Amino acid sequence: MMERLFTLEEANGLVPWLEERFDAMSPLRAELVERQETLLSLLRRRRSNGHSSSEGEIAAAEGEVTRLTRRLQDAVKEITDRGIQVRDIGRGLVDFPSNREGEIVYLCWQRGEARIDWWHPTNTGFADRRRL
C-alpha cells in the first residue's frame, strides 16, 4: 500500500489538531505511568512477602493499566489513521511522509512548535532534522 504523502501546507494545517490530540493524551499517559508504577510495586510486594492477599488490588491495577493503554492506543490510532507517523508520544513527535524535490522524506514536527520547520530523510530520525 502506498503511504499518503503530505504537502507542507496540508501538514501545517494539521498542527493545531495534533496539539489538541497530544494535549488530550498527556494526562492519559501520565496516569498510565502512575498506574504501571503502582502495579509494579504491588507485584514486588507480593513476591517479597509471598502474600496473595493483594490479588484483588493487583487485578484492579492490571485492569486500569489495560484500560489506559487501550485509550492511549486509540488516540495514537486516530493520528496514524490519517497517515501521520507517531514517533514519540511523550514528546509529541510525528513525521509526515512528503515529497521533497522528487525524494520521499519526512516533514518533522514536535509538540509546541508553531509550524513545521524541519525535515529529515526517511532512513534517519529526529537527530538529523534539517531546517526547511
A tleap script that builds the chain and sets N, CA, C and O, in Angstrom:
source leaprc.protein.ff14SB
mol = sequence {
  NMET MET GLU ARG LEU PHE THR LEU GLU GLU
  ALA ASN GLY LEU VAL PRO TRP LEU GLU GLU
  ARG PHE ASP ALA MET SER PRO LEU ARG ALA
  GLU LEU VAL GLU ARG GLN GLU THR LEU LEU
  SER LEU LEU ARG ARG ARG ARG SER ASN GLY
  HIE SER SER SER GLU GLY GLU ILE ALA ALA
  ALA GLU GLY GLU VAL THR ARG LEU THR ARG
  ARG LEU GLN ASP ALA VAL LYS GLU ILE THR
  ASP ARG GLY ILE GLN VAL ARG ASP ILE GLY
  ARG GLY LEU VAL ASP PHE PRO SER ASN ARG
  GLU GLY GLU ILE VAL TYR LEU CYS TRP GLN
  ARG GLY GLU ALA ARG ILE ASP TRP TRP HIE
  PRO THR ASN THR GLY PHE ALA ASP ARG ARG
  ARG CLEU
}
set mol.1.N position { 0.845 -1.189 0.000 }
set mol.1.CA position { 0.000 0.000 0.000 }
set mol.1.C position { 0.889 1.251 0.000 }
set mol.1.O position { 1.838 1.351 0.777 }
set mol.2.N position { 0.576 2.163 -0.852 }
set mol.2.CA position { 1.332 3.418 -0.941 }
set mol.2.C position { 0.958 4.302 0.241 }
set mol.2.O position { -0.222 4.517 0.521 }
set mol.3.N position { 1.975 4.812 0.931 }
set mol.3.CA position { 1.672 5.695 2.055 }
set mol.3.C position { 1.245 7.057 1.539 }
set mol.3.O position { 1.652 7.496 0.464 }
set mol.4.N position { 0.431 7.697 2.319 }
set mol.4.CA position { -0.047 9.022 1.959 }
set mol.4.C position { 1.107 10.008 2.025 }
set mol.4.O position { 1.916 9.960 2.952 }
set mol.5.N position { 1.187 10.902 1.050 }
set mol.5.CA position { 2.188 11.958 1.061 }
set mol.5.C position { 1.489 13.288 1.342 }
set mol.5.O position { 0.429 13.581 0.789 }
set mol.6.N position { 2.103 14.078 2.207 }
set mol.6.CA position { 1.559 15.367 2.609 }
set mol.6.C position { 2.348 16.492 1.964 }
set mol.6.O position { 3.567 16.407 1.814 }
set mol.7.N position { 1.641 17.542 1.584 }
set mol.7.CA position { 2.333 18.775 1.222 }
set mol.7.C position { 2.637 19.485 2.538 }
set mol.7.O position { 2.047 19.168 3.571 }
set mol.8.N position { 3.545 20.432 2.496 }
set mol.8.CA position { 3.858 21.203 3.702 }
set mol.8.C position { 2.599 21.913 4.205 }
set mol.8.O position { 2.357 21.973 5.411 }
set mol.9.N position { 1.812 22.439 3.295 }
set mol.9.CA position { 0.580 23.151 3.675 }
set mol.9.C position { -0.410 22.207 4.372 }
set mol.9.O position { -0.996 22.560 5.396 }
set mol.10.N position { -0.590 21.005 3.807 }
set mol.10.CA position { -1.501 20.026 4.436 }
set mol.10.C position { -1.019 19.661 5.839 }
set mol.10.O position { -1.805 19.624 6.786 }
set mol.11.N position { 0.272 19.396 5.959 }
set mol.11.CA position { 0.836 19.008 7.252 }
set mol.11.C position { 0.679 20.145 8.265 }
set mol.11.O position { 0.274 19.916 9.405 }
set mol.12.N position { 0.997 21.359 7.847 }
set mol.12.CA position { 0.858 22.504 8.751 }
set mol.12.C position { -0.595 22.715 9.151 }
set mol.12.O position { -0.870 23.160 10.265 }
set mol.13.N position { -1.518 22.405 8.267 }
set mol.13.CA position { -2.937 22.521 8.586 }
set mol.13.C position { -3.376 21.577 9.696 }
set mol.13.O position { -4.379 21.824 10.365 }
set mol.14.N position { -2.630 20.501 9.893 }
set mol.14.CA position { -2.959 19.521 10.929 }
set mol.14.C position { -2.283 19.805 12.270 }
set mol.14.O position { -2.582 19.140 13.262 }
set mol.15.N position { -1.390 20.770 12.311 }
set mol.15.CA position { -0.661 21.074 13.552 }
set mol.15.C position { -1.603 21.419 14.714 }
set mol.15.O position { -1.431 20.865 15.800 }
set mol.16.N position { -2.596 22.313 14.535 }
set mol.16.CA position { -3.494 22.604 15.669 }
set mol.16.C position { -4.242 21.358 16.151 }
set mol.16.O position { -4.414 21.158 17.353 }
set mol.17.N position { -4.679 20.533 15.220 }
set mol.17.CA position { -5.372 19.287 15.571 }
set mol.17.C position { -4.437 18.358 16.351 }
set mol.17.O position { -4.844 17.746 17.338 }
set mol.18.N position { -3.194 18.259 15.905 }
set mol.18.CA position { -2.210 17.430 16.614 }
set mol.18.C position { -1.946 17.955 18.022 }
set mol.18.O position { -1.839 17.173 18.967 }
set mol.19.N position { -1.840 19.276 18.164 }
set mol.19.CA position { -1.653 19.864 19.502 }
set mol.19.C position { -2.785 19.419 20.427 }
set mol.19.O position { -2.543 19.029 21.569 }
set mol.20.N position { -4.027 19.479 19.927 }
set mol.20.CA position { -5.180 19.047 20.724 }
set mol.20.C position { -5.078 17.578 21.091 }
set mol.20.O position { -5.337 17.207 22.235 }
set mol.21.N position { -4.703 16.737 20.134 }
set mol.21.CA position { -4.597 15.296 20.390 }
set mol.21.C position { -3.544 15.024 21.469 }
set mol.21.O position { -3.786 14.264 22.407 }
set mol.22.N position { -2.372 15.653 21.325 }
set mol.22.CA position { -1.310 15.410 22.308 }
set mol.22.C position { -1.646 16.023 23.666 }
set mol.22.O position { -1.268 15.473 24.700 }
set mol.23.N position { -2.353 17.158 23.673 }
set mol.23.CA position { -2.814 17.741 24.938 }
set mol.23.C position { -3.750 16.769 25.659 }
set mol.23.O position { -3.701 16.638 26.882 }
set mol.24.N position { -4.595 16.095 24.894 }
set mol.24.CA position { -5.523 15.123 25.484 }
set mol.24.C position { -4.789 13.855 25.938 }
set mol.24.O position { -5.175 13.238 26.930 }
set mol.25.N position { -3.743 13.471 25.220 }
set mol.25.CA position { -3.000 12.252 25.563 }
set mol.25.C position { -2.093 12.438 26.771 }
set mol.25.O position { -1.825 11.476 27.490 }
set mol.26.N position { -1.624 13.637 27.002 }
set mol.26.CA position { -0.646 13.891 28.050 }
set mol.26.C position { -1.108 13.412 29.437 }
set mol.26.O position { -0.370 12.680 30.094 }
set mol.27.N position { -2.308 13.803 29.902 }
set mol.27.CA position { -2.732 13.310 31.211 }
set mol.27.C position { -2.995 11.802 31.220 }
set mol.27.O position { -2.775 11.141 32.235 }
set mol.28.N position { -3.459 11.263 30.109 }
set mol.28.CA position { -3.669 9.817 29.988 }
set mol.28.C position { -2.353 9.077 30.171 }
set mol.28.O position { -2.267 8.096 30.910 }
set mol.29.N position { -1.337 9.568 29.483 }
set mol.29.CA position { -0.013 8.952 29.550 }
set mol.29.C position { 0.555 9.042 30.967 }
set mol.29.O position { 1.134 8.079 31.469 }
set mol.30.N position { 0.390 10.192 31.606 }
set mol.30.CA position { 0.886 10.368 32.976 }
set mol.30.C position { 0.171 9.412 33.934 }
set mol.30.O position { 0.797 8.815 34.809 }
set mol.31.N position { -1.141 9.275 33.759 }
set mol.31.CA position { -1.904 8.361 34.614 }
set mol.31.C position { -1.480 6.915 34.371 }
set mol.31.O position { -1.380 6.127 35.312 }
set mol.32.N position { -1.231 6.567 33.109 }
set mol.32.CA position { -0.793 5.212 32.787 }
set mol.32.C position { 0.540 4.906 33.474 }
set mol.32.O position { 0.700 3.838 34.065 }
set mol.33.N position { 1.483 5.821 33.401 }
set mol.33.CA position { 2.787 5.624 34.045 }
set mol.33.C position { 2.598 5.428 35.551 }
set mol.33.O position { 3.213 4.549 36.154 }
set mol.34.N position { 1.749 6.249 36.142 }
set mol.34.CA position { 1.473 6.142 37.582 }
set mol.34.C position { 0.868 4.778 37.932 }
set mol.34.O position { 1.278 4.144 38.904 }
set mol.35.N position { -0.102 4.336 37.141 }
set mol.35.CA position { -0.745 3.030 37.389 }
set mol.35.C position { 0.230 1.879 37.178 }
set mol.35.O position { 0.191 0.888 37.907 }
set mol.36.N position { 1.102 2.006 36.184 }
set mol.36.CA position { 2.105 0.962 35.960 }
set mol.36.C position { 3.048 0.858 37.154 }
set mol.36.O position { 3.426 -0.240 37.565 }
set mol.37.N position { 3.426 2.012 37.708 }
set mol.37.CA position { 4.308 2.007 38.882 }
set mol.37.C position { 3.607 1.371 40.080 }
set mol.37.O position { 4.221 0.623 40.840 }
set mol.38.N position { 2.327 1.670 40.242 }
set mol.38.CA position { 1.544 1.067 41.328 }
set mol.38.C position { 1.493 -0.448 41.167 }
set mol.38.O position { 1.711 -1.193 42.123 }
set mol.39.N position { 1.206 -0.888 39.965 }
set mol.39.CA position { 1.136 -2.328 39.694 }
set mol.39.C position { 2.479 -2.990 39.972 }
set mol.39.O position { 2.532 -4.048 40.598 }
set mol.40.N position { 3.548 -2.383 39.515 }
set mol.40.CA position { 4.886 -2.933 39.749 }
set mol.40.C position { 5.171 -3.044 41.247 }
set mol.40.O position { 5.713 -4.048 41.710 }
set mol.41.N position { 4.811 -2.029 41.981 }
set mol.41.CA position { 5.009 -2.022 43.424 }
set mol.41.C position { 4.214 -3.157 44.087 }
set mol.41.O position { 4.732 -3.850 44.964 }
set mol.42.N position { 2.961 -3.342 43.666 }
set mol.42.CA position { 2.132 -4.424 44.209 }
set mol.42.C position { 2.735 -5.791 43.894 }
set mol.42.O position { 2.749 -6.681 44.744 }
set mol.43.N position { 3.224 -5.949 42.691 }
set mol.43.CA position { 3.820 -7.226 42.292 }
set mol.43.C position { 5.111 -7.498 43.058 }
set mol.43.O position { 5.365 -8.637 43.449 }
set mol.44.N position { 5.922 -6.477 43.276 }
set mol.44.CA position { 7.160 -6.644 44.065 }
set mol.44.C position { 6.845 -7.028 45.503 }
set mol.44.O position { 7.479 -7.908 46.086 }
set mol.45.N position { 5.837 -6.338 46.065 }
set mol.45.CA position { 5.453 -6.610 47.454 }
set mol.45.C position { 4.961 -8.053 47.594 }
set mol.45.O position { 5.288 -8.734 48.566 }
set mol.46.N position { 4.183 -8.508 46.629 }
set mol.46.CA position { 3.681 -9.881 46.674 }
set mol.46.C position { 4.831 -10.870 46.589 }
set mol.46.O position { 4.845 -11.868 47.310 }
set mol.47.N position { 5.783 -10.606 45.726 }
set mol.47.CA position { 6.914 -11.507 45.531 }
set mol.47.C position { 7.788 -11.549 46.790 }
set mol.47.O position { 8.292 -12.610 47.160 }
set mol.48.N position { 7.965 -10.409 47.441 }
set mol.48.CA position { 8.870 -10.353 48.586 }
set mol.48.C position { 8.274 -10.971 49.848 }
set mol.48.O position { 9.011 -11.500 50.680 }
set mol.49.N position { 6.938 -10.913 50.005 }
set mol.49.CA position { 6.383 -11.476 51.238 }
set mol.49.C position { 5.548 -12.732 51.007 }
set mol.49.O position { 5.002 -13.300 51.953 }
set mol.50.N position { 5.449 -13.162 49.754 }
set mol.50.CA position { 4.720 -14.388 49.467 }
set mol.50.C position { 3.227 -14.270 49.687 }
set mol.50.O position { 2.508 -15.266 49.615 }
set mol.51.N position { 2.762 -13.089 49.948 }
set mol.51.CA position { 1.354 -12.862 50.221 }
set mol.51.C position { 0.521 -12.870 48.953 }
set mol.51.O position { 0.977 -12.440 47.893 }
set mol.52.N position { -0.696 -13.358 49.069 }
set mol.52.CA position { -1.611 -13.264 47.937 }
set mol.52.C position { -2.836 -12.449 48.321 }
set mol.52.O position { -3.822 -12.419 47.585 }
set mol.53.N position { -2.775 -11.784 49.482 }
set mol.53.CA position { -3.921 -11.003 49.942 }
set mol.53.C position { -4.173 -9.785 49.060 }
set mol.53.O position { -5.252 -9.194 49.101 }
set mol.54.N position { -3.179 -9.418 48.269 }
set mol.54.CA position { -3.350 -8.248 47.425 }
set mol.54.C position { -3.776 -8.611 45.997 }
set mol.54.O position { -3.691 -7.776 45.097 }
set mol.55.N position { -4.235 -9.858 45.784 }
set mol.55.CA position { -4.626 -10.294 44.435 }
set mol.55.C position { -5.713 -9.404 43.839 }
set mol.55.O position { -5.689 -9.104 42.646 }
set mol.56.N position { -6.657 -8.987 44.661 }
set mol.56.CA position { -7.721 -8.100 44.184 }
set mol.56.C position { -7.175 -6.753 43.765 }
set mol.56.O position { -7.576 -6.190 42.746 }
set mol.57.N position { -6.247 -6.242 44.570 }
set mol.57.CA position { -5.590 -4.970 44.251 }
set mol.57.C position { -4.795 -5.077 42.956 }
set mol.57.O position { -4.815 -4.176 42.118 }
set mol.58.N position { -4.093 -6.200 42.813 }
set mol.58.CA position { -3.291 -6.424 41.609 }
set mol.58.C position { -4.197 -6.506 40.387 }
set mol.58.O position { -3.902 -5.895 39.359 }
set mol.59.N position { -5.284 -7.246 40.481 }
set mol.59.CA position { -6.216 -7.379 39.354 }
set mol.59.C position { -6.805 -6.019 38.968 }
set mol.59.O position { -6.948 -5.708 37.785 }
set mol.60.N position { -7.141 -5.220 39.973 }
set mol.60.CA position { -7.698 -3.892 39.700 }
set mol.60.C position { -6.656 -3.008 39.007 }
set mol.60.O position { -6.971 -2.292 38.056 }
set mol.61.N position { -5.423 -3.067 39.492 }
set mol.61.CA position { -4.349 -2.268 38.890 }
set mol.61.C position { -4.076 -2.721 37.454 }
set mol.61.O position { -3.869 -1.893 36.567 }
set mol.62.N position { -4.078 -4.031 37.231 }
set mol.62.CA position { -3.884 -4.554 35.873 }
set mol.62.C position { -5.001 -4.077 34.953 }
set mol.62.O position { -4.753 -3.712 33.804 }
set mol.63.N position { -6.228 -4.080 35.461 }
set mol.63.CA position { -7.368 -3.612 34.683 }
set mol.63.C position { -7.239 -2.150 34.290 }
set mol.63.O position { -7.550 -1.771 33.162 }
set mol.64.N position { -6.775 -1.328 35.233 }
set mol.64.CA position { -6.574 0.095 34.953 }
set mol.64.C position { -5.474 0.305 33.912 }
set mol.64.O position { -5.618 1.127 33.006 }
set mol.65.N position { -4.380 -0.438 34.046 }
set mol.65.CA position { -3.284 -0.327 33.082 }
set mol.65.C position { -3.794 -0.710 31.685 }
set mol.65.O position { -3.493 -0.029 30.705 }
set mol.66.N position { -4.554 -1.783 31.599 }
set mol.66.CA position { -5.106 -2.231 30.312 }
set mol.66.C position { -6.047 -1.183 29.730 }
set mol.66.O position { -5.969 -0.878 28.540 }
set mol.67.N position { -6.928 -0.633 30.547 }
set mol.67.CA position { -7.899 0.365 30.094 }
set mol.67.C position { -7.189 1.619 29.568 }
set mol.67.O position { -7.518 2.124 28.494 }
set mol.68.N position { -6.219 2.110 30.333 }
set mol.68.CA position { -5.493 3.310 29.922 }
set mol.68.C position { -4.637 3.065 28.683 }
set mol.68.O position { -4.519 3.935 27.819 }
set mol.69.N position { -4.047 1.890 28.602 }
set mol.69.CA position { -3.247 1.525 27.429 }
set mol.69.C position { -4.124 1.543 26.178 }
set mol.69.O position { -3.726 2.072 25.140 }
set mol.70.N position { -5.313 0.963 26.284 }
set mol.70.CA position { -6.237 0.953 25.137 }
set mol.70.C position { -6.629 2.363 24.722 }
set mol.70.O position { -6.666 2.674 23.531 }
set mol.71.N position { -6.921 3.212 25.693 }
set mol.71.CA position { -7.304 4.597 25.373 }
set mol.71.C position { -6.161 5.330 24.666 }
set mol.71.O position { -6.385 6.077 23.713 }
set mol.72.N position { -4.943 5.107 25.144 }
set mol.72.CA position { -3.780 5.730 24.516 }
set mol.72.C position { -3.565 5.179 23.102 }
set mol.72.O position { -3.269 5.935 22.177 }
set mol.73.N position { -3.715 3.867 22.939 }
set mol.73.CA position { -3.578 3.245 21.620 }
set mol.73.C position { -4.629 3.800 20.654 }
set mol.73.O position { -4.331 4.059 19.488 }
set mol.74.N position { -5.854 3.980 21.142 }
set mol.74.CA position { -6.920 4.540 20.300 }
set mol.74.C position { -6.587 5.963 19.874 }
set mol.74.O position { -6.829 6.341 18.727 }
set mol.75.N position { -6.035 6.752 20.789 }
set mol.75.CA position { -5.673 8.134 20.479 }
set mol.75.C position { -4.555 8.175 19.432 }
set mol.75.O position { -4.583 9.001 18.520 }
set mol.76.N position { -3.584 7.289 19.569 }
set mol.76.CA position { -2.487 7.220 18.595 }
set mol.76.C position { -3.031 6.764 17.242 }
set mol.76.O position { -2.634 7.293 16.203 }
set mol.77.N position { -3.939 5.784 17.249 }
set mol.77.CA position { -4.515 5.273 16.006 }
set mol.77.C position { -5.272 6.370 15.262 }
set mol.77.O position { -5.273 6.403 14.031 }
set mol.78.N position { -5.905 7.252 15.996 }
set mol.78.CA position { -6.614 8.367 15.367 }
set mol.78.C position { -5.647 9.218 14.532 }
set mol.78.O position { -6.019 9.742 13.482 }
set mol.79.N position { -4.427 9.345 15.002 }
set mol.79.CA position { -3.399 10.103 14.279 }
set mol.79.C position { -2.840 9.277 13.120 }
set mol.79.O position { -2.751 9.764 11.993 }
set mol.80.N position { -2.465 8.032 13.398 }
set mol.80.CA position { -1.846 7.204 12.357 }
set mol.80.C position { -2.828 6.867 11.236 }
set mol.80.O position { -2.415 6.647 10.097 }
set mol.81.N position { -4.117 6.824 11.549 }
set mol.81.CA position { -5.121 6.571 10.509 }
set mol.81.C position { -5.130 7.661 9.442 }
set mol.81.O position { -5.619 7.439 8.335 }
set mol.82.N position { -4.602 8.817 9.760 }
set mol.82.CA position { -4.523 9.923 8.790 }
set mol.82.C position { -3.234 9.869 7.978 }
set mol.82.O position { -3.011 10.711 7.108 }
set mol.83.N position { -2.379 8.877 8.260 }
set mol.83.CA position { -1.135 8.743 7.512 }
set mol.83.C position { 0.054 9.401 8.187 }
set mol.83.O position { 1.151 9.441 7.629 }
set mol.84.N position { -0.166 9.922 9.398 }
set mol.84.CA position { 0.899 10.585 10.162 }
set mol.84.C position { 1.592 9.525 11.019 }
set mol.84.O position { 0.925 8.678 11.614 }
set mol.85.N position { 2.904 9.566 11.083 }
set mol.85.CA position { 3.656 8.583 11.856 }
set mol.85.C position { 4.023 9.167 13.224 }
set mol.85.O position { 4.731 10.170 13.318 }
set mol.86.N position { 3.528 8.517 14.275 }
set mol.86.CA position { 3.827 8.956 15.639 }
set mol.86.C position { 5.144 8.321 16.057 }
set mol.86.O position { 5.282 7.098 16.055 }
set mol.87.N position { 6.115 9.163 16.415 }
set mol.87.CA position { 7.452 8.678 16.800 }
set mol.87.C position { 7.660 8.649 18.307 }
set mol.87.O position { 8.357 7.772 18.817 }
set mol.88.N position { 7.064 9.598 19.030 }
set mol.88.CA position { 7.255 9.674 20.476 }
set mol.88.C position { 6.043 10.367 21.083 }
set mol.88.O position { 5.843 11.566 20.887 }
set mol.89.N position { 5.238 9.614 21.819 }
set mol.89.CA position { 4.012 10.156 22.409 }
set mol.89.C position { 4.351 11.225 23.444 }
set mol.89.O position { 3.717 12.280 23.475 }
set mol.90.N position { 5.336 10.962 24.281 }
set mol.90.CA position { 5.696 11.891 25.347 }
set mol.90.C position { 6.136 13.248 24.829 }
set mol.90.O position { 5.785 14.281 25.399 }
set mol.91.N position { 6.894 13.246 23.762 }
set mol.91.CA position { 7.385 14.499 23.184 }
set mol.91.C position { 6.419 15.065 22.152 }
set mol.91.O position { 6.571 16.203 21.708 }
set mol.92.N position { 5.423 14.265 21.772 }
set mol.92.CA position { 4.513 14.706 20.725 }
set mol.92.C position { 5.248 14.847 19.403 }
set mol.92.O position { 5.086 15.842 18.696 }
set mol.93.N position { 6.054 13.849 19.074 }
set mol.93.CA position { 6.896 13.887 17.886 }
set mol.93.C position { 6.263 13.047 16.779 }
set mol.93.O position { 5.971 11.866 16.964 }
set mol.94.N position { 6.058 13.687 15.617 }
set mol.94.CA position { 5.471 12.984 14.480 }
set mol.94.C position { 6.233 13.291 13.203 }
set mol.94.O position { 6.948 14.288 13.102 }
set mol.95.N position { 6.058 12.400 12.226 }
set mol.95.CA position { 6.600 12.591 10.888 }
set mol.95.C position { 5.465 12.502 9.883 }
set mol.95.O position { 4.566 11.670 10.004 }
set mol.96.N position { 5.527 13.378 8.889 }
set mol.96.CA position { 4.592 13.366 7.769 }
set mol.96.C position { 5.364 12.946 6.523 }
set mol.96.O position { 6.272 13.668 6.110 }
set mol.97.N position { 5.043 11.810 5.909 }
set mol.97.CA position { 5.697 11.465 4.646 }
set mol.97.C position { 5.403 12.560 3.619 }
set mol.97.O position { 4.273 13.037 3.512 }
set mol.98.N position { 6.426 12.949 2.871 }
set mol.98.CA position { 6.275 14.043 1.920 }
set mol.98.C position { 7.247 13.855 0.761 }
set mol.98.O position { 8.209 13.092 0.852 }
set mol.99.N position { 6.975 14.570 -0.332 }
set mol.99.CA position { 7.859 14.551 -1.488 }
set mol.99.C position { 8.641 15.852 -1.484 }
set mol.99.O position { 8.063 16.937 -1.552 }
set mol.100.N position { 9.942 15.738 -1.404 }
set mol.100.CA position { 10.807 16.926 -1.420 }
set mol.100.C position { 11.790 16.773 -2.575 }
set mol.100.O position { 12.695 15.939 -2.533 }
set mol.101.N position { 11.601 17.571 -3.580 }
set mol.101.CA position { 12.478 17.556 -4.758 }
set mol.101.C position { 12.611 16.150 -5.343 }
set mol.101.O position { 13.706 15.712 -5.697 }
set mol.102.N position { 11.475 15.451 -5.438 }
set mol.102.CA position { 11.449 14.121 -6.050 }
set mol.102.C position { 11.843 12.978 -5.135 }
set mol.102.O position { 11.876 11.825 -5.566 }
set mol.103.N position { 12.138 13.272 -3.898 }
set mol.103.CA position { 12.554 12.242 -2.931 }
set mol.103.C position { 11.539 12.190 -1.790 }
set mol.103.O position { 11.057 13.225 -1.331 }
set mol.104.N position { 11.218 10.969 -1.334 }
set mol.104.CA position { 10.319 10.817 -0.190 }
set mol.104.C position { 11.126 11.119 1.074 }
set mol.104.O position { 12.164 10.505 1.323 }
set mol.105.N position { 10.636 12.066 1.862 }
set mol.105.CA position { 11.275 12.477 3.117 }
set mol.105.C position { 10.192 12.575 4.181 }
set mol.105.O position { 9.011 12.383 3.894 }
set mol.106.N position { 10.593 12.870 5.394 }
set mol.106.CA position { 9.637 13.127 6.464 }
set mol.106.C position { 9.689 14.596 6.858 }
set mol.106.O position { 10.751 15.145 7.153 }
set mol.107.N position { 8.505 15.220 6.856 }
set mol.107.CA position { 8.361 16.534 7.476 }
set mol.107.C position { 8.211 16.248 8.957 }
set mol.107.O position { 7.374 15.433 9.347 }
set mol.108.N position { 8.996 16.894 9.777 }
set mol.108.CA position { 9.103 16.540 11.196 }
set mol.108.C position { 8.513 17.659 12.065 }
set mol.108.O position { 8.852 18.831 11.901 }
set mol.109.N position { 7.628 17.276 12.990 }
set mol.109.CA position { 7.013 18.253 13.895 }
set mol.109.C position { 7.014 17.687 15.307 }
set mol.109.O position { 6.847 16.486 15.521 }
set mol.110.N position { 7.208 18.585 16.259 }
set mol.110.CA position { 7.195 18.215 17.675 }
set mol.110.C position { 6.252 19.158 18.408 }
set mol.110.O position { 6.220 20.361 18.151 }
set mol.111.N position { 5.495 18.586 19.317 }
set mol.111.CA position { 4.536 19.352 20.106 }
set mol.111.C position { 5.187 20.639 20.638 }
set mol.111.O position { 6.312 20.625 21.138 }
set mol.112.N position { 4.456 21.735 20.518 }
set mol.112.CA position { 4.964 23.020 20.983 }
set mol.112.C position { 5.521 23.880 19.863 }
set mol.112.O position { 5.640 25.095 20.017 }
set mol.113.N position { 5.867 23.260 18.728 }
set mol.113.CA position { 6.337 24.035 17.584 }
set mol.113.C position { 5.120 24.618 16.863 }
set mol.113.O position { 4.137 23.912 16.633 }
set mol.114.N position { 5.182 25.884 16.513 }
set mol.114.CA position { 4.040 26.577 15.908 }
set mol.114.C position { 3.710 26.049 14.512 }
set mol.114.O position { 2.559 26.088 14.078 }
set mol.115.N position { 4.723 25.561 13.826 }
set mol.115.CA position { 4.533 25.041 12.470 }
set mol.115.C position { 5.684 24.084 12.156 }
set mol.115.O position { 6.625 23.932 12.935 }
set mol.116.N position { 5.581 23.463 11.023 }
set mol.116.CA position { 6.616 22.524 10.597 }
set mol.116.C position { 7.739 23.309 9.927 }
set mol.116.O position { 7.541 23.946 8.893 }
set mol.117.N position { 8.903 23.250 10.530 }
set mol.117.CA position { 10.084 23.938 10.010 }
set mol.117.C position { 11.223 22.965 9.688 }
set mol.117.O position { 12.308 23.389 9.289 }
set mol.118.N position { 10.975 21.660 9.860 }
set mol.118.CA position { 12.066 20.684 9.766 }
set mol.118.C position { 11.678 19.505 8.887 }
set mol.118.O position { 10.498 19.210 8.692 }
set mol.119.N position { 12.687 18.846 8.369 }
set mol.119.CA position { 12.503 17.609 7.617 }
set mol.119.C position { 13.732 16.741 7.854 }
set mol.119.O position { 14.764 17.221 8.323 }
set mol.120.N position { 13.610 15.459 7.525 }
set mol.120.CA position { 14.771 14.562 7.553 }
set mol.120.C position { 14.535 13.410 6.586 }
set mol.120.O position { 13.389 13.080 6.283 }
set mol.121.N position { 15.620 12.789 6.095 }
set mol.121.CA position { 15.475 11.629 5.215 }
set mol.121.C position { 14.744 10.497 5.951 }
set mol.121.O position { 14.725 10.452 7.181 }
set mol.122.N position { 14.154 9.600 5.187 }
set mol.122.CA position { 13.384 8.511 5.802 }
set mol.122.C position { 14.254 7.497 6.537 }
set mol.122.O position { 13.750 6.738 7.366 }
set mol.123.N position { 15.542 7.474 6.248 }
set mol.123.CA position { 16.421 6.498 6.909 }
set mol.123.C position { 17.134 7.091 8.129 }
set mol.123.O position { 18.035 6.469 8.690 }
set mol.124.N position { 16.723 8.301 8.535 }
set mol.124.CA position { 17.287 8.907 9.741 }
set mol.124.C position { 16.140 9.364 10.630 }
set mol.124.O position { 14.973 9.127 10.317 }
set mol.125.N position { 16.467 10.010 11.719 }
set mol.125.CA position { 15.438 10.438 12.648 }
set mol.125.C position { 15.615 11.863 13.115 }
set mol.125.O position { 16.258 12.686 12.463 }
set mol.126.N position { 15.022 12.130 14.266 }
set mol.126.CA position { 14.976 13.470 14.846 }
set mol.126.C position { 16.357 14.123 14.922 }
set mol.126.O position { 16.499 15.315 14.654 }
set mol.127.N position { 17.353 13.354 15.282 }
set mol.127.CA position { 18.710 13.906 15.456 }
set mol.127.C position { 19.268 14.501 14.173 }
set mol.127.O position { 20.157 15.352 14.202 }
set mol.128.N position { 18.731 14.038 13.036 }
set mol.128.CA position { 19.231 14.526 11.742 }
set mol.128.C position { 18.283 15.513 11.083 }
set mol.128.O position { 18.326 15.701 9.868 }
set mol.129.N position { 17.426 16.147 11.880 }
set mol.129.CA position { 16.485 17.123 11.303 }
set mol.129.C position { 17.248 18.256 10.629 }
set mol.129.O position { 18.299 18.698 11.091 }
set mol.130.N position { 16.681 18.700 9.531 }
set mol.130.CA position { 17.254 19.824 8.783 }
set mol.130.C position { 16.170 20.864 8.596 }
set mol.130.O position { 15.003 20.528 8.397 }
set mol.131.N position { 16.556 22.125 8.659 }
set mol.131.CA position { 15.583 23.210 8.500 }
set mol.131.C position { 15.085 23.247 7.051 }
set mol.131.O position { 15.858 23.078 6.108 }
set mol.132.N position { 13.784 23.471 6.901 }
set mol.132.CA position { 13.191 23.581 5.560 }
set mol.132.C position { 13.709 24.820 4.851 }
set mol.132.O position { 13.326 25.086 3.712 }
savepdb mol mol.pdb
quit
